[in-house]
């Protein structure tokens, strides 16, 4: 089974920075994309950023210019560098990976357990 291990969450003052990491392990033939979703109580999970194995990225409008997503394909790891953080960035951040177990497998999705990020004023 594919496992996603997240790290880097915590409490930070507005204007500060955090870097989230997510490492995928298990039976993986290839990873098409990895990314981060954020969930606030009472709301659905919204995409924050994603990156494909080829390096194409997408960042949510509210995070553009402040958040940067990157990856290390050799380590099956994705990073989210969050700068100039604001209270609106508070939430539980979930790592996600779209992968194939074998070359003939359909694409499947795996979720991390979530890591809390809190930005104080």
VOPA-637496 format. One record per residue: x negated, y negated, z of N, C-alpha, C in turn; residue number from 1; residue in one letter. Coordinates in nm, 4 decimals. Each point is the difference from the previous one (the first is absolute). Layout:
<pts>
      n_px      n_py      n_pz     ca_px     ca_py     ca_pz      c_px      c_py      c_pz  pos  code
         X         Y         Z         X         Y         Z         X         Y         Z  NUM     A
...
</pts>
This chain:
<pts>
      n_px      n_py      n_pz     ca_px     ca_py     ca_pz      c_px      c_py      c_pz  pos  code
   -0.0853    0.1187    0.0000    0.0853   -0.1187    0.0000   -0.0888   -0.1235    0.0000    1     X
    0.0429   -0.1041   -0.0687   -0.0747   -0.1244   -0.0047    0.0305   -0.0801    0.1250    2     X
   -0.1044   -0.0482    0.0642    0.0132   -0.0808    0.1195   -0.0579   -0.1383   -0.0242    3     X
    0.0658   -0.1009    0.0544   -0.0469   -0.1367   -0.0090   -0.0277   -0.0498    0.1408    4     X
   -0.1230   -0.0432    0.0228   -0.0418   -0.0485    0.1303   -0.0281   -0.1486   -0.0102    5     X
    0.0741   -0.0791    0.0778   -0.0098   -0.1447   -0.0040   -0.0796   -0.0513    0.1196    6     X
   -0.0654   -0.1128   -0.0197   -0.0711   -0.0652    0.1083   -0.0102   -0.1489   -0.0290    7     X
   -0.0278   -0.0772    0.1042   -0.0246   -0.1420   -0.0166    0.1102   -0.0920    0.0475    8     X
    0.1138    0.0544    0.0378    0.1079   -0.0832    0.0480   -0.0297   -0.0557    0.1377    9     X
    0.0797   -0.0977    0.0403   -0.0181   -0.0587    0.1308    0.0607   -0.1374    0.0093   10     X
   -0.0437   -0.0735    0.1002    0.0491   -0.1346    0.0278   -0.1028   -0.1027   -0.0450   11     X
    0.0465   -0.1029   -0.0678   -0.0891   -0.1045   -0.0478    0.0713   -0.1345    0.0082   12     X
   -0.0767   -0.1050    0.0223    0.0548   -0.1351    0.0013    0.0254   -0.0488   -0.1420   13     X
    0.0984   -0.0868   -0.0145    0.0250   -0.0605   -0.1298   -0.1276   -0.0646   -0.0531   14     X
   -0.0260    0.0238   -0.1272   -0.1220   -0.0484   -0.0612   -0.1125    0.1004    0.0015   15     X
    0.0153    0.1061    0.0759   -0.1024    0.1017    0.0100    0.0110    0.1041   -0.1089   16     X
   -0.0812    0.1045    0.0129   -0.0085    0.1033   -0.1025    0.0023    0.1392    0.0606   17     X
    0.0492    0.0932   -0.0775   -0.0054    0.1420    0.0306   -0.0276    0.0753   -0.1284   18     X
   -0.0608    0.1162    0.0126   -0.0168    0.0877   -0.1140    0.0550    0.1372    0.0331   19     X
    0.0964    0.0428   -0.0785    0.0584    0.1318    0.0150   -0.0704    0.0988   -0.0914   20     X
   -0.0154    0.1213    0.0485   -0.0578    0.1075   -0.0789    0.0950    0.1185    0.0008   21     X
    0.0004    0.0744   -0.1082    0.0811    0.1203   -0.0092   -0.0769    0.1036   -0.0801   22     X
   -0.0263    0.1130    0.0614   -0.0739    0.1077   -0.0637    0.0913    0.1194   -0.0236   23     X
    0.0000    0.0491   -0.1223    0.0792    0.1167   -0.0365   -0.0876    0.1245    0.0021   24     X
    0.0552    0.1077    0.0512   -0.0720    0.1264    0.0021    0.0970    0.1140   -0.0239   25     X
   -0.0548    0.1160   -0.0331    0.0817    0.1164   -0.0265   -0.0183    0.0487   -0.1422   26     X
    0.0996    0.0718   -0.0484   -0.0054    0.0556   -0.1341    0.0448   -0.1059   -0.1000   27     X
   -0.0968   -0.0584   -0.0690    0.0271   -0.1087   -0.0941   -0.0787    0.0228   -0.1271   28     X
    0.0696    0.0015   -0.1119   -0.0668    0.0039   -0.1287   -0.0339   -0.1415   -0.0455   29     X
    0.0961   -0.0886    0.0117   -0.0230   -0.1384   -0.0360    0.0996   -0.0879    0.0744   30     X
   -0.0394   -0.1241    0.0226    0.0880   -0.0995    0.0592    0.0262   -0.1069   -0.1050   31     X
    0.1252   -0.0164   -0.0345    0.0365   -0.0998   -0.1003   -0.0081   -0.1415    0.0558   32     X
    0.0458   -0.0162    0.1226    0.0024   -0.1322    0.0600    0.0107    0.0118    0.1508   33     X
   -0.0474   -0.1010    0.0694    0.0167   -0.0112    0.1431    0.0409   -0.1426    0.0311   34     X
    0.0707   -0.0163    0.1098    0.0438   -0.1333    0.0346    0.0491   -0.0099    0.1421   35     X
    0.0572   -0.1152    0.0283    0.0490   -0.0312    0.1334    0.1392   -0.0592   -0.0071   36     X
    0.0886    0.0502    0.0838    0.1319   -0.0564    0.0216    0.0051   -0.0577    0.1407   37     X
    0.0907   -0.0938    0.0204    0.0199   -0.0596    0.1311    0.1474    0.0073    0.0366   38     X
    0.0272    0.0320    0.1253    0.1369    0.0063    0.0478    0.0145   -0.0806    0.1279   39     X
    0.1012   -0.0848    0.0010    0.0368   -0.0789    0.1163    0.1311    0.0556    0.0535   40     X
    0.0190    0.0010    0.1323    0.1264    0.0516    0.0543    0.1212   -0.0611   -0.0677   41     X
    0.0916    0.0849   -0.0421    0.1200   -0.0456   -0.0671   -0.0138   -0.0171   -0.1495   42     X
   -0.1183    0.0250   -0.0540   -0.0222   -0.0146   -0.1429   -0.0557    0.1289   -0.0593   43     X
    0.0135    0.0124   -0.1308   -0.0573    0.1128   -0.0711   -0.1498   -0.0204   -0.0160   44     X
   -0.0663    0.1060   -0.0385   -0.1418   -0.0111   -0.0304   -0.0189   -0.0722   -0.1329   45     X
   -0.0839   -0.1006    0.0009   -0.0296   -0.0770   -0.1201   -0.1459    0.0184   -0.0386   46     X
   -0.0229    0.0080   -0.1283   -0.1358    0.0171   -0.0500   -0.0817   -0.1255    0.0256   47     X
   -0.1178    0.0175    0.0566   -0.0930   -0.1092    0.0220   -0.1030   -0.0054   -0.1117   48     X
   -0.0585    0.1138   -0.0316   -0.1011    0.0057   -0.1043   -0.0239    0.1444   -0.0404   49     X
   -0.0441    0.0196   -0.1237   -0.0409    0.1322   -0.0436   -0.1153   -0.0116   -0.0972   50     X
   -0.0699    0.1099   -0.0160   -0.1115    0.0062   -0.0924   -0.0034    0.1378   -0.0637   51     X
   -0.0231    0.0048   -0.1300   -0.0102    0.1269   -0.0698   -0.1428    0.0512    0.0064   52     X
   -0.0175    0.1253   -0.0382   -0.1339    0.0570   -0.0010   -0.0902   -0.0718   -0.0991   53     X
    0.0598   -0.0641   -0.1000   -0.0762   -0.0754   -0.0971   -0.0312   -0.1418    0.0418   54     X
    0.0547   -0.0434    0.1131   -0.0319   -0.1309    0.0520    0.1031   -0.1083   -0.0236   55     X
    0.1101    0.0318   -0.0670    0.1053   -0.0985   -0.0179    0.0690   -0.0260    0.1327   56     X
    0.0284   -0.1258    0.0301    0.0574   -0.0362    0.1290    0.1258   -0.0825   -0.0153   57     X
    0.0793    0.0018    0.1048    0.1157   -0.0861    0.0105    0.0147   -0.0382    0.1459   58     X
    0.0219   -0.1280    0.0250    0.0162   -0.0516    0.1350    0.1290   -0.0798    0.0056   59     X
    0.0752    0.0186    0.1060    0.1255   -0.0715    0.0166   -0.0236   -0.1505   -0.0010   60     X
    0.0990   -0.0733   -0.0507   -0.0151   -0.1448   -0.0148   -0.0393   -0.0691    0.1300   61     X
    0.0593    0.0410    0.1097   -0.0285   -0.0641    0.1272   -0.1398    0.0256    0.0524   62     X
   -0.0688    0.0974   -0.0576   -0.1341    0.0343    0.0456   -0.1086   -0.0373   -0.0996   63     X
    0.0387   -0.0416   -0.1185   -0.0988   -0.0361   -0.1006   -0.0880   -0.1139    0.0490   64     X
   -0.1287    0.0149   -0.0246   -0.0955   -0.0992    0.0442   -0.0492    0.0218    0.1401   65     X
    0.0663    0.0853    0.0764   -0.0397    0.0290    0.1374   -0.0383    0.1466    0.0200   66     X
    0.0704    0.0891   -0.0679   -0.0251    0.1433    0.0148   -0.0702    0.0531   -0.1240   67     X
   -0.0938    0.0900    0.0208   -0.0704    0.0645   -0.1084   -0.0004    0.1504    0.0224   68     X
    0.0402    0.0745   -0.1014   -0.0014    0.1448    0.0097   -0.1153    0.0537   -0.0833   69     X
   -0.0655    0.1018    0.0517   -0.1114    0.0624   -0.0693   -0.0020    0.1480    0.0332   70     X
   -0.0850    0.0735   -0.0701   -0.0046    0.1442    0.0247   -0.1384    0.0565   -0.0244   71     X
   -0.0241    0.1130    0.0600   -0.1185    0.0796   -0.0233    0.0513    0.1358   -0.0466   72     X
    0.0004    0.0210   -0.1291    0.0570    0.1228   -0.0550   -0.0744    0.1249    0.0469   73     X
   -0.1307   -0.0116    0.0167   -0.0787    0.1146    0.0438    0.0414    0.0468    0.1388   74     X
    0.0483   -0.0927    0.0816    0.0421    0.0325    0.1355    0.1514    0.0094    0.0140   75     X
    0.0718   -0.0184   -0.1097    0.1464   -0.0015    0.0034    0.0507   -0.0940    0.1087   76     X
   -0.0574   -0.1182    0.0019    0.0301   -0.0972    0.1035    0.0428   -0.1323   -0.0619   77     X
    0.1007   -0.0611    0.0595    0.0466   -0.1312   -0.0421   -0.0150   -0.0963    0.1162   78     X
   -0.0296   -0.1257   -0.0325   -0.0185   -0.1029    0.1005    0.0922   -0.1173   -0.0293   79     X
    0.0432   -0.0659    0.1042    0.0767   -0.1229   -0.0139   -0.0645   -0.1055    0.0880   80     X
   -0.0672   -0.0949   -0.0631   -0.0607   -0.1118    0.0708    0.1034   -0.1100    0.0116   81     X
    0.0331   -0.0371    0.1223    0.1023   -0.0994    0.0261   -0.0647   -0.1211    0.0656   82     X
   -0.0001   -0.1108   -0.0713   -0.0574   -0.1243    0.0486    0.1091   -0.1044    0.0189   83     X
   -0.0333   -0.1039    0.0755    0.0937   -0.1099    0.0255    0.1364    0.0527    0.0414   84     X
   -0.0008    0.0918    0.0937    0.1229    0.0682    0.0366    0.0970   -0.0928    0.0719   85     X
    0.1266    0.0241   -0.0236    0.1079   -0.0790    0.0557    0.0978    0.0903    0.0725   86     X
    0.0811   -0.0567    0.0904    0.0972    0.0829    0.0726    0.0920    0.0803   -0.0913   87     X
    0.0291   -0.0511   -0.1187    0.0841    0.0720   -0.0938   -0.0623    0.1307   -0.0480   88     X
   -0.1292    0.0163    0.0197   -0.0677    0.1225   -0.0399    0.0184    0.1122    0.1016   89     X
    0.0603   -0.0305    0.1118    0.0218    0.0991    0.1048    0.0901    0.1128   -0.0488   90     X
   -0.0335    0.1210    0.0368    0.0809    0.1146   -0.0345   -0.0795    0.1283    0.0122   91     X
    0.0664    0.1091   -0.0300   -0.0669    0.1289   -0.0055   -0.0425    0.0238   -0.1436   92     X
   -0.1269    0.0224   -0.0194   -0.0555    0.0211   -0.1333   -0.0175    0.1488   -0.0245   93     X
    0.0572    0.0462   -0.1106   -0.0040    0.1403   -0.0368   -0.0828    0.0193   -0.1258   94     X
   -0.0967    0.0861    0.0092   -0.0773    0.0381   -0.1171    0.0791    0.1005   -0.0827   95     X
   -0.0128   -0.0094   -0.1308    0.0674    0.0932   -0.0887   -0.0960    0.0418   -0.1103   96     X
    0.0109    0.1247   -0.0417   -0.0823    0.0512   -0.1082    0.0859    0.0806   -0.0956   97     X
   -0.0153   -0.0252   -0.1278    0.0635    0.0787   -0.1047   -0.1066    0.0895   -0.0604   98     X
    0.0206    0.1303    0.0052   -0.1064    0.0936   -0.0332    0.0522    0.1230   -0.0715   99     X
   -0.0937    0.0732   -0.0579    0.0266    0.1304   -0.0586   -0.0850    0.1024    0.0735  100     X
    0.0618    0.1090    0.0436   -0.0723    0.1046    0.0700   -0.0880    0.0805   -0.0957  101     X
    0.0496    0.0258   -0.1194   -0.0760    0.0661   -0.1047    0.0231   -0.0747   -0.1302  102     X
   -0.0732    0.0400   -0.1039    0.0125   -0.0690   -0.1274    0.1349    0.0211   -0.0661  103     X
    0.0744    0.1015    0.0429    0.1323    0.0240   -0.0559    0.1116   -0.0333    0.0978  104     X
   -0.0341   -0.0553    0.1143    0.1004   -0.0361    0.0986    0.0684   -0.1304   -0.0365  105     X
    0.1240   -0.0121    0.0427    0.0691   -0.1273   -0.0110   -0.0581   -0.0977    0.1017  106     X
    0.0178   -0.1269   -0.0263   -0.0465   -0.1012    0.0928    0.0853    0.0037    0.1259  107     X
   -0.0653    0.0002    0.1135    0.0676   -0.0013    0.1284   -0.0454   -0.1215    0.0796  108     X
    0.0749   -0.0314    0.1039   -0.0318   -0.1155    0.0828   -0.0196    0.0432    0.1437  109     X
   -0.1025   -0.0537    0.0627   -0.0271    0.0258    0.1403   -0.0066   -0.1327    0.0745  110     X
    0.0521   -0.0005    0.1217    0.0038   -0.1194    0.0834   -0.0855    0.0174    0.1243  111     X
   -0.0662   -0.1071    0.0399   -0.0680   -0.0003    0.1267    0.0982   -0.0252    0.1125  112     X
   -0.0431    0.0172    0.1241    0.0904   -0.0175    0.1143    0.0331   -0.1451    0.0326  113     X
   -0.0739   -0.0934   -0.0540    0.0227   -0.1408    0.0261   -0.0915   -0.0523    0.1088  114     X
   -0.0451   -0.1232   -0.0165   -0.0828   -0.0657    0.0994    0.0548   -0.1403    0.0251  115     X
    0.0109   -0.0365    0.1266    0.0592   -0.1279    0.0371   -0.0982   -0.1140   -0.0233  116     X
    0.0495   -0.1047   -0.0636   -0.0749   -0.1240   -0.0170    0.0837   -0.1127    0.0582  117     X
   -0.0570   -0.0726    0.0945    0.0712   -0.1097    0.0645   -0.0835   -0.1270   -0.0101  118     X
    0.0613   -0.1053   -0.0513   -0.0660   -0.1292   -0.0138    0.0689   -0.0977    0.0937  119     X
   -0.0743   -0.0558    0.0930    0.0547   -0.0928    0.0971   -0.0276   -0.1433   -0.0409  120     X
    0.0837   -0.0915    0.0500   -0.0157   -0.1416   -0.0287   -0.0991   -0.0655    0.0947  121     X
</pts>
